[in-house]
Amino acid sequence: MYLTLDMQRLQETGLLTPPDSFDGLFPPLGGGAVTTWLIDTRSLWPGNSILYASGAAHAMSLISEEERKIIMGKMFIADARMSLASALMKRLFISQALGIAWNEVRLARKGDPKHGKPCAVDAVGRVIEGIDFNISHQNGLVALIGWDGQRQHSYNSDNTINGLISPTADLRDGVTVGIDIVCVNERDDYRTIDAEGLDGWVDIYEFIFSDEERWSMKYDIDYVTLLDGSFLTRHEIGRHDRCIARNRDISCKLPSGNHVDFSSERLIEAKLRRFYTYFCYKESYIKLSGEALLAPWIRQLEFFDVRSPKPGNPARCSTLGMWGEEVDDVEVYMNGKEVSDVKMKIQAFEEGFMISTAMQGDVQGLKVPGFTTLDLKADVLDYAAAHLDHP
């Protein structure tokens, strides 16, 4: 279930007052373990309505009534599938991280009761510190990143957590995580690009990206993928990187002396992929705090040395090679100063997806592992059945 945190009420009842001493209660903060999971819902719960989809009723019996109402209110079953998978993944992570029964998992939101970042709370609504998680879903994929500080949480006789209580995570005391998925070819961006040019299309997002970021999106290039699957580097493309329109003929002379001819559509496609790389980075960073794209400091958050990861193989061609390139050397700046306590990574999945992860706080020694693709029955439903009423 989700609880709206009334911090004033908790203060009045004394629930925000921590014990006199935590000595020996938890091991030192920092470190811990990072989890990354992926569920592909595109073939789950088939049909046109989640209400009648095979197996969906059982899955929805494992989540809260509030979440079931939200899921059943989705207009499209694709959105309902992702929401259901998201609810299940959150419970799976919390149950495993805290070592509690599936039915003991409680959820709330930090800050805004509707749009705030989901968090784990105990039976009386107190935030359980020492873990953090975030979920993103797009076009059928649902991904989770979770941090478990691996502290031994102490339980009171009434099953409440005897732990650190605060309305928001304190980066000095732990780690916060964020994640975002983008699908490059999900939208039809070309209509606007053909009418206004790539530069005009990019400037639509001037409220999100700084002037320098937008300039790089328009005129820089990482690589161009040709129709035969080969790549041209930015050095081979040269000043053709200034092209911002489709349907132009481009001829590049390579260091070998050979010429390569291709349509500028390939170049605009590469720049679109670069734009969505920026977008994915920015979204995963601001989801560290749960402020989303309305964060007032969003344009002051800048990314440099951005490289779009090369795509993986489409699912129809390979079951093992769907993951593409992984990039983890982006530079993050806030208000013109480098952010030193954050680690970010972006990885391609299939031809059109990219997933960005962010960790901030005491991240020294932490590394984001490769994603584990969960099997709905074996990894989620069977676990819930085995741990429904006991850890």
BELMO-V432352 format. One record per residue. N is the residue number from 1. RES is the residue in one small letter. OMEGA is omega in degrees with one decimal (999 if undefined). D_FIRST is the distance of its C-alpha to the first C-alpha in Angstrom with 1 decimal. Layout:
# BELMO-V432352
n=N res=RES omega=OMEGA d_first=D_FIRST
n=N res=RES omega=OMEGA d_first=D_FIRST
This chain:
# BELMO-V432352
n=1 res=m omega=175.2 d_first=0.0
n=2 res=y omega=176.5 d_first=3.8
n=3 res=l omega=172.5 d_first=6.6
n=4 res=t omega=-174.7 d_first=10.1
n=5 res=l omega=172.7 d_first=12.5
n=6 res=d omega=-172.0 d_first=15.6
n=7 res=m omega=178.6 d_first=18.0
n=8 res=q omega=179.2 d_first=20.9
n=9 res=r omega=179.7 d_first=19.3
n=10 res=l omega=178.2 d_first=18.4
n=11 res=q omega=-179.3 d_first=22.0
n=12 res=e omega=-179.3 d_first=23.4
n=13 res=t omega=178.8 d_first=21.8
n=14 res=g omega=-176.5 d_first=23.0
n=15 res=l omega=177.9 d_first=19.8
n=16 res=l omega=-179.9 d_first=21.0
n=17 res=t omega=-178.3 d_first=24.2
n=18 res=p omega=174.7 d_first=24.4
n=19 res=p omega=-178.2 d_first=26.7
n=20 res=d omega=-178.0 d_first=30.4
n=21 res=s omega=175.9 d_first=30.6
n=22 res=f omega=-178.0 d_first=28.6
n=23 res=d omega=177.7 d_first=31.8
n=24 res=g omega=-178.6 d_first=31.3
n=25 res=l omega=-179.9 d_first=27.6
n=26 res=f omega=167.9 d_first=26.9
n=27 res=p omega=-177.3 d_first=29.4
n=28 res=p omega=178.0 d_first=30.5
n=29 res=l omega=-178.1 d_first=28.2
n=30 res=g omega=-179.7 d_first=28.8
n=31 res=g omega=-178.6 d_first=29.2
n=32 res=g omega=-175.6 d_first=26.4
n=33 res=a omega=179.0 d_first=25.5
n=34 res=v omega=-179.5 d_first=24.4
n=35 res=t omega=172.8 d_first=22.6
n=36 res=t omega=-178.1 d_first=23.0
n=37 res=w omega=176.5 d_first=21.8
n=38 res=l omega=171.3 d_first=22.6
n=39 res=i omega=176.0 d_first=21.7
n=40 res=d omega=-175.0 d_first=24.1
n=41 res=t omega=-171.2 d_first=22.5
n=42 res=r omega=178.4 d_first=25.9
n=43 res=s omega=-179.4 d_first=26.9
n=44 res=l omega=173.0 d_first=23.6
n=45 res=w omega=-175.4 d_first=22.6
n=46 res=p omega=177.7 d_first=26.0
n=47 res=g omega=-178.6 d_first=26.9
n=48 res=n omega=-179.1 d_first=26.6
n=49 res=s omega=179.0 d_first=23.3
n=50 res=i omega=-179.3 d_first=20.0
n=51 res=l omega=-175.0 d_first=20.0
n=52 res=y omega=-178.8 d_first=23.2
n=53 res=a omega=-177.9 d_first=23.0
n=54 res=s omega=176.7 d_first=23.9
n=55 res=g omega=-175.5 d_first=21.1
n=56 res=a omega=-178.5 d_first=18.3
n=57 res=a omega=178.3 d_first=17.2
n=58 res=h omega=180.0 d_first=16.8
n=59 res=a omega=-178.3 d_first=14.8
n=60 res=m omega=176.3 d_first=12.4
n=61 res=s omega=-176.8 d_first=12.1
n=62 res=l omega=-179.1 d_first=10.5
n=63 res=i omega=-174.0 d_first=7.3
n=64 res=s omega=177.9 d_first=4.7
n=65 res=e omega=179.5 d_first=7.2
n=66 res=e omega=179.6 d_first=6.8
n=67 res=e omega=178.2 d_first=7.6
n=68 res=r omega=179.5 d_first=10.2
n=69 res=k omega=179.4 d_first=11.8
n=70 res=i omega=-178.5 d_first=12.3
n=71 res=i omega=-178.5 d_first=13.7
n=72 res=m omega=178.3 d_first=15.9
n=73 res=g omega=179.1 d_first=17.1
n=74 res=k omega=-178.5 d_first=18.7
n=75 res=m omega=-175.9 d_first=22.4
n=76 res=f omega=-177.9 d_first=23.3
n=77 res=i omega=178.3 d_first=22.2
n=78 res=a omega=178.1 d_first=22.7
n=79 res=d omega=178.7 d_first=20.0
n=80 res=a omega=178.6 d_first=17.6
n=81 res=r omega=-177.6 d_first=18.6
n=82 res=m omega=179.0 d_first=17.8
n=83 res=s omega=178.7 d_first=14.4
n=84 res=l omega=178.3 d_first=13.6
n=85 res=a omega=178.6 d_first=15.3
n=86 res=s omega=-179.9 d_first=13.6
n=87 res=a omega=179.4 d_first=10.1
n=88 res=l omega=-178.0 d_first=11.9
n=89 res=m omega=179.4 d_first=14.0
n=90 res=k omega=179.8 d_first=11.4
n=91 res=r omega=178.7 d_first=10.2
n=92 res=l omega=-178.8 d_first=13.9
n=93 res=f omega=-177.6 d_first=15.0
n=94 res=i omega=179.5 d_first=12.8
n=95 res=s omega=-179.0 d_first=13.7
n=96 res=q omega=-176.7 d_first=17.2
n=97 res=a omega=-177.2 d_first=17.7
n=98 res=l omega=-177.6 d_first=16.6
n=99 res=g omega=179.7 d_first=17.9
n=100 res=i omega=180.0 d_first=15.0
n=101 res=a omega=179.0 d_first=13.9
n=102 res=w omega=-177.6 d_first=11.5
n=103 res=n omega=178.0 d_first=9.6
n=104 res=e omega=-179.0 d_first=9.7
n=105 res=v omega=176.2 d_first=7.8
n=106 res=r omega=-178.4 d_first=5.5
n=107 res=l omega=172.8 d_first=5.6
n=108 res=a omega=175.8 d_first=7.6
n=109 res=r omega=176.7 d_first=10.9
n=110 res=k omega=178.2 d_first=14.4
n=111 res=g omega=-177.6 d_first=16.9
n=112 res=d omega=-176.2 d_first=16.3
n=113 res=p omega=-179.6 d_first=13.0
n=114 res=k omega=-173.5 d_first=13.5
n=115 res=h omega=-178.5 d_first=15.5
n=116 res=g omega=-177.7 d_first=15.0
n=117 res=k omega=177.5 d_first=14.6
n=118 res=p omega=178.2 d_first=11.2
n=119 res=c omega=176.5 d_first=11.3
n=120 res=a omega=177.3 d_first=10.2
n=121 res=v omega=177.5 d_first=10.0
n=122 res=d omega=-171.1 d_first=11.1
n=123 res=a omega=179.9 d_first=10.3
n=124 res=v omega=172.9 d_first=12.0
n=125 res=g omega=179.5 d_first=10.6
n=126 res=r omega=-179.2 d_first=13.6
n=127 res=v omega=176.6 d_first=13.8
n=128 res=i omega=178.3 d_first=14.9
n=129 res=e omega=178.9 d_first=18.1
n=130 res=g omega=170.9 d_first=20.1
n=131 res=i omega=175.6 d_first=17.9
n=132 res=d omega=-179.7 d_first=17.3
n=133 res=f omega=178.2 d_first=16.4
n=134 res=n omega=-176.9 d_first=16.8
n=135 res=i omega=173.3 d_first=16.8
n=136 res=s omega=175.7 d_first=19.3
n=137 res=h omega=-178.3 d_first=20.3
n=138 res=q omega=171.0 d_first=23.5
n=139 res=n omega=174.5 d_first=25.7
n=140 res=g omega=179.7 d_first=24.0
n=141 res=l omega=175.3 d_first=23.3
n=142 res=v omega=-177.1 d_first=20.0
n=143 res=a omega=178.8 d_first=20.6
n=144 res=l omega=165.4 d_first=18.7
n=145 res=i omega=179.5 d_first=20.4
n=146 res=g omega=174.2 d_first=19.1
n=147 res=w omega=177.1 d_first=21.0
n=148 res=d omega=179.6 d_first=20.9
n=149 res=g omega=176.3 d_first=23.3
n=150 res=q omega=172.5 d_first=23.8
n=151 res=r omega=178.2 d_first=23.8
n=152 res=q omega=-180.0 d_first=23.6
n=153 res=h omega=-179.8 d_first=20.7
n=154 res=s omega=-179.8 d_first=21.8
n=155 res=y omega=174.5 d_first=19.7
n=156 res=n omega=-178.0 d_first=20.7
n=157 res=s omega=179.6 d_first=21.6
n=158 res=d omega=176.4 d_first=18.5
n=159 res=n omega=173.6 d_first=16.3
n=160 res=t omega=-177.8 d_first=15.6
n=161 res=i omega=172.4 d_first=16.8
n=162 res=n omega=-172.4 d_first=20.4
n=163 res=g omega=-179.6 d_first=20.5
n=164 res=l omega=-177.1 d_first=21.1
n=165 res=i omega=175.0 d_first=19.1
n=166 res=s omega=-178.2 d_first=19.6
n=167 res=p omega=178.8 d_first=18.0
n=168 res=t omega=178.8 d_first=19.2
n=169 res=a omega=176.3 d_first=20.6
n=170 res=d omega=-174.6 d_first=24.3
n=171 res=l omega=179.2 d_first=26.3
n=172 res=r omega=-172.9 d_first=28.9
n=173 res=d omega=-177.1 d_first=26.8
n=174 res=g omega=-174.9 d_first=25.0
n=175 res=v omega=169.8 d_first=24.2
n=176 res=t omega=-175.0 d_first=22.0
n=177 res=v omega=176.5 d_first=21.8
n=178 res=g omega=-178.2 d_first=21.8
n=179 res=i omega=175.4 d_first=22.5
n=180 res=d omega=174.4 d_first=23.8
n=181 res=i omega=170.3 d_first=25.3
n=182 res=v omega=174.7 d_first=28.1
n=183 res=c omega=-170.5 d_first=30.2
n=184 res=v omega=-173.0 d_first=33.7
n=185 res=n omega=-178.8 d_first=35.0
n=186 res=e omega=-176.3 d_first=32.2
n=187 res=r omega=175.0 d_first=33.6
n=188 res=d omega=-180.0 d_first=37.2
n=189 res=d omega=-171.3 d_first=38.3
n=190 res=y omega=180.0 d_first=41.9
n=191 res=r omega=178.7 d_first=42.7
n=192 res=t omega=-179.9 d_first=42.3
n=193 res=i omega=179.8 d_first=44.0
n=194 res=d omega=-178.4 d_first=46.9
n=195 res=a omega=-171.9 d_first=47.3
n=196 res=e omega=-175.2 d_first=46.8
n=197 res=g omega=179.1 d_first=47.2
n=198 res=l omega=-178.5 d_first=44.7
n=199 res=d omega=177.7 d_first=45.4
n=200 res=g omega=179.4 d_first=44.5
n=201 res=w omega=179.9 d_first=41.3
n=202 res=v omega=-177.0 d_first=40.2
n=203 res=d omega=172.6 d_first=41.0
n=204 res=i omega=-174.6 d_first=38.4
n=205 res=y omega=-178.2 d_first=36.0
n=206 res=e omega=178.4 d_first=38.0
n=207 res=f omega=179.9 d_first=35.2
n=208 res=i omega=-171.4 d_first=33.2
n=209 res=f omega=179.2 d_first=36.1
n=210 res=s omega=178.6 d_first=39.1
n=211 res=d omega=-177.9 d_first=42.7
n=212 res=e omega=177.6 d_first=43.4
n=213 res=e omega=-178.1 d_first=40.3
n=214 res=r omega=176.9 d_first=41.3
n=215 res=w omega=-179.6 d_first=44.9
n=216 res=s omega=178.1 d_first=44.0
n=217 res=m omega=-175.9 d_first=41.9
n=218 res=k omega=-165.3 d_first=45.0
n=219 res=y omega=174.7 d_first=47.8
n=220 res=d omega=-179.2 d_first=46.7
n=221 res=i omega=176.1 d_first=46.1
n=222 res=d omega=-178.3 d_first=44.9
n=223 res=y omega=174.2 d_first=46.5
n=224 res=v omega=177.4 d_first=47.3
n=225 res=t omega=179.2 d_first=46.6
n=226 res=l omega=-175.6 d_first=49.5
n=227 res=l omega=179.6 d_first=49.5
n=228 res=d omega=178.4 d_first=50.8
n=229 res=g omega=178.5 d_first=47.9
n=230 res=s omega=-176.2 d_first=49.9
n=231 res=f omega=167.6 d_first=49.1
n=232 res=l omega=179.7 d_first=51.1
n=233 res=t omega=178.7 d_first=50.4
n=234 res=r omega=179.3 d_first=50.4
n=235 res=h omega=178.4 d_first=53.9
n=236 res=e omega=179.6 d_first=55.2
n=237 res=i omega=177.8 d_first=53.8
n=238 res=g omega=-175.9 d_first=55.5
n=239 res=r omega=170.3 d_first=55.8
n=240 res=h omega=179.1 d_first=54.5
n=241 res=d omega=178.2 d_first=51.1
n=242 res=r omega=179.8 d_first=52.0
n=243 res=c omega=-179.2 d_first=51.7
n=244 res=i omega=-179.1 d_first=48.9
n=245 res=a omega=177.2 d_first=49.8
n=246 res=r omega=172.3 d_first=49.6
n=247 res=n omega=171.9 d_first=52.5
n=248 res=r omega=177.3 d_first=54.9
n=249 res=d omega=-179.1 d_first=57.1
n=250 res=i omega=177.0 d_first=56.8
n=251 res=s omega=-178.9 d_first=59.2
n=252 res=c omega=173.7 d_first=58.6
n=253 res=k omega=-176.7 d_first=61.4
n=254 res=l omega=177.4 d_first=60.2
n=255 res=p omega=179.6 d_first=61.8
n=256 res=s omega=-176.6 d_first=63.4
n=257 res=g omega=178.3 d_first=65.2
n=258 res=n omega=176.1 d_first=63.4
n=259 res=h omega=175.4 d_first=61.9
n=260 res=v omega=179.7 d_first=58.5
n=261 res=d omega=179.0 d_first=58.0
n=262 res=f omega=179.3 d_first=54.6
n=263 res=s omega=177.9 d_first=52.9
n=264 res=s omega=175.3 d_first=51.1
n=265 res=e omega=177.5 d_first=48.1
n=266 res=r omega=-179.9 d_first=47.4
n=267 res=l omega=179.4 d_first=47.5
n=268 res=i omega=176.5 d_first=45.2
n=269 res=e omega=179.0 d_first=42.8
n=270 res=a omega=179.6 d_first=42.9
n=271 res=k omega=174.3 d_first=42.3
n=272 res=l omega=178.4 d_first=39.3
n=273 res=r omega=177.6 d_first=37.8
n=274 res=r omega=176.3 d_first=38.7
n=275 res=f omega=-177.9 d_first=37.0
n=276 res=y omega=172.4 d_first=33.7
n=277 res=t omega=175.2 d_first=34.1
n=278 res=y omega=-176.5 d_first=34.2
n=279 res=f omega=-178.2 d_first=31.3
n=280 res=c omega=176.1 d_first=29.1
n=281 res=y omega=-174.2 d_first=30.2
n=282 res=k omega=-179.2 d_first=29.5
n=283 res=e omega=-178.6 d_first=26.0
n=284 res=s omega=178.8 d_first=24.9
n=285 res=y omega=-176.6 d_first=26.5
n=286 res=i omega=175.8 d_first=24.9
n=287 res=k omega=170.7 d_first=21.4
n=288 res=l omega=-178.7 d_first=22.1
n=289 res=s omega=179.0 d_first=21.2
n=290 res=g omega=-176.6 d_first=19.0
n=291 res=e omega=177.9 d_first=21.8
n=292 res=a omega=-171.7 d_first=22.6
n=293 res=l omega=177.1 d_first=26.0
n=294 res=l omega=179.2 d_first=26.2
n=295 res=a omega=-176.3 d_first=26.9
n=296 res=p omega=-177.5 d_first=30.2
n=297 res=w omega=-169.5 d_first=31.7
n=298 res=i omega=-179.8 d_first=31.2
n=299 res=r omega=177.1 d_first=34.9
n=300 res=q omega=175.0 d_first=35.8
n=301 res=l omega=-175.2 d_first=33.8
n=302 res=e omega=178.8 d_first=36.4
n=303 res=f omega=-179.4 d_first=36.8
n=304 res=f omega=-175.5 d_first=40.2
n=305 res=d omega=180.0 d_first=41.8
n=306 res=v omega=174.3 d_first=39.3
n=307 res=r omega=177.1 d_first=40.0
n=308 res=s omega=-178.7 d_first=38.3
n=309 res=p omega=178.4 d_first=37.7
n=310 res=k omega=-172.1 d_first=39.8
n=311 res=p omega=173.2 d_first=38.0
n=312 res=g omega=-179.9 d_first=37.3
n=313 res=n omega=174.9 d_first=38.6
n=314 res=p omega=-175.8 d_first=37.1
n=315 res=a omega=-176.2 d_first=35.2
n=316 res=r omega=-176.6 d_first=38.1
n=317 res=c omega=-174.1 d_first=40.6
n=318 res=s omega=174.1 d_first=38.9
n=319 res=t omega=-177.5 d_first=36.0
n=320 res=l omega=-173.5 d_first=36.6
n=321 res=g omega=-174.9 d_first=37.8
n=322 res=m omega=-179.7 d_first=35.0
n=323 res=w omega=179.2 d_first=34.2
n=324 res=g omega=-175.0 d_first=36.5
n=325 res=e omega=176.1 d_first=37.7
n=326 res=e omega=-178.8 d_first=35.7
n=327 res=v omega=-176.1 d_first=36.6
n=328 res=d omega=-176.2 d_first=35.7
n=329 res=d omega=178.4 d_first=38.4
n=330 res=v omega=177.1 d_first=37.3
n=331 res=e omega=-175.5 d_first=38.1
n=332 res=v omega=179.4 d_first=35.7
n=333 res=y omega=173.6 d_first=37.1
n=334 res=m omega=-178.0 d_first=35.7
n=335 res=n omega=176.1 d_first=38.3
n=336 res=g omega=179.8 d_first=41.0
n=337 res=k omega=-178.0 d_first=40.2
n=338 res=e omega=176.5 d_first=38.9
n=339 res=v omega=-171.3 d_first=35.4
n=340 res=s omega=-175.0 d_first=36.1
n=341 res=d omega=-179.3 d_first=32.8
n=342 res=v omega=172.9 d_first=31.1
n=343 res=k omega=-178.0 d_first=31.4
n=344 res=m omega=179.5 d_first=30.9
n=345 res=k omega=173.6 d_first=31.5
n=346 res=i omega=-178.4 d_first=31.6
n=347 res=q omega=177.6 d_first=32.3
n=348 res=a omega=175.3 d_first=33.4
n=349 res=f omega=-172.5 d_first=32.0
n=350 res=e omega=-176.5 d_first=34.2
n=351 res=e omega=-169.7 d_first=36.4
n=352 res=g omega=-174.7 d_first=34.1
n=353 res=f omega=167.2 d_first=30.9
n=354 res=m omega=-179.6 d_first=30.6
n=355 res=i omega=178.6 d_first=27.7
n=356 res=s omega=176.0 d_first=27.9
n=357 res=t omega=178.4 d_first=26.2
n=358 res=a omega=173.0 d_first=26.5
n=359 res=m omega=179.1 d_first=26.3
n=360 res=q omega=-179.7 d_first=27.3
n=361 res=g omega=-179.9 d_first=28.2
n=362 res=d omega=-171.6 d_first=29.7
n=363 res=v omega=179.7 d_first=30.2
n=364 res=q omega=179.0 d_first=33.7
n=365 res=g omega=179.0 d_first=34.0
n=366 res=l omega=177.4 d_first=30.7
n=367 res=k omega=176.5 d_first=31.0
n=368 res=v omega=-179.0 d_first=28.7
n=369 res=p omega=173.3 d_first=29.3
n=370 res=g omega=-177.5 d_first=29.9
n=371 res=f omega=171.4 d_first=26.9
n=372 res=t omega=177.2 d_first=26.1
n=373 res=t omega=-176.2 d_first=25.5
n=374 res=l omega=170.0 d_first=23.0
n=375 res=d omega=-173.2 d_first=23.8
n=376 res=l omega=-176.4 d_first=20.9
n=377 res=k omega=-172.5 d_first=22.1
n=378 res=a omega=-172.9 d_first=23.7
n=379 res=d omega=-174.2 d_first=21.5
n=380 res=v omega=-174.0 d_first=17.9
n=381 res=l omega=179.2 d_first=18.0
n=382 res=d omega=177.0 d_first=20.6
n=383 res=y omega=-179.7 d_first=18.8
n=384 res=a omega=179.0 d_first=15.6
n=385 res=a omega=-177.7 d_first=18.0
n=386 res=a omega=-174.5 d_first=19.9
n=387 res=h omega=-174.5 d_first=17.2
n=388 res=l omega=-175.3 d_first=14.7
n=389 res=d omega=177.3 d_first=15.5
n=390 res=h omega=-177.6 d_first=17.6
n=391 res=p omega=999 d_first=18.2
